[in-house]
Amino acid sequence: MTSNVRILSDCLVGKGWGELRDYTVTFQTENGEALTLQRECYHRGDAAAVLPFNRHRGTVLLVRQLRLGALLGGDNPFILEAPAGGLDGESPERCAEKEAMEETGCRIFNLQAVAQLYAMPAAATEKVYLFLADYDEHPRKTAGLAEEGEFIDVVELTVNEALDMIASNTIIDMKTVVLLQTLALREKS
């Protein structure tokens, strides 16, 4: 079906951390009707996220940091999530390893690919590469790179505590929910 989609216009709306562009596209539906849509799309590059897991302790590492989207959406802006970051020219695997170290202070190993997903394909081009990995060190209490404006709390939880936090809407980050549920399914089998 993508072969009949055409971009009629592409206009830069704004540029900052990424680019917001306005598009007009046209395509033909399966019943032959021609549709023209105008949509904005945000471009900031792809990212990688990793859920560090300690099998012996039954724990995972999450990070808590300010997320403007959660604040603007009416939620607590300091959300729990898996360590993640933009690829910035690196492979997804290397990015996951680097972000785990920067954001938790722990070295990860046995990196396992989970999925490559769009979190918001209607409005953003970002694809997130998701991974599970093992860790065996004790994390720092805080982390992050000052030059990137990061102040991150590192939170170690049991897998069951984290899963309960999904059910109570305490963990509301989509990539983290996917990773925790994937981990729970893999550990069951």
Sequence and secondary structure as in RCSB ss.txt:
>XXXX:A:sequence
MTSNVRILSDCLVGKGWGELRDYTVTFQTENGEALTLQRECYHRGDAAAVLPFNRHRGTVLLVRQLRLGALLGGD
NPFILEAPAGGLDGESPERCAEKEAMEETGCRIFNLQAVAQLYAMPAAATEKVYLFLADYDEHPRKTAGLAEEGE
FIDVVELTVNEALDMIASNTIIDMKTVVLLQTLALREKS
>XXXX:A:secstr
 GGG EEEEEEEEEESSSEEEEEEEEEE TTS EEEEEEEEEE   EEEEEEEETTTTEEEEEEEE HHHHHTTS
 SEEEE  EEE TTS HHHHHHHHHHHHHS  EEEEEEEEEEES TTTB  EEEEEEEEE S   SEE  GGGT 
 EEEEEEEHHHHHHHHHTTS   HHHHHHHHHHHHHHH 
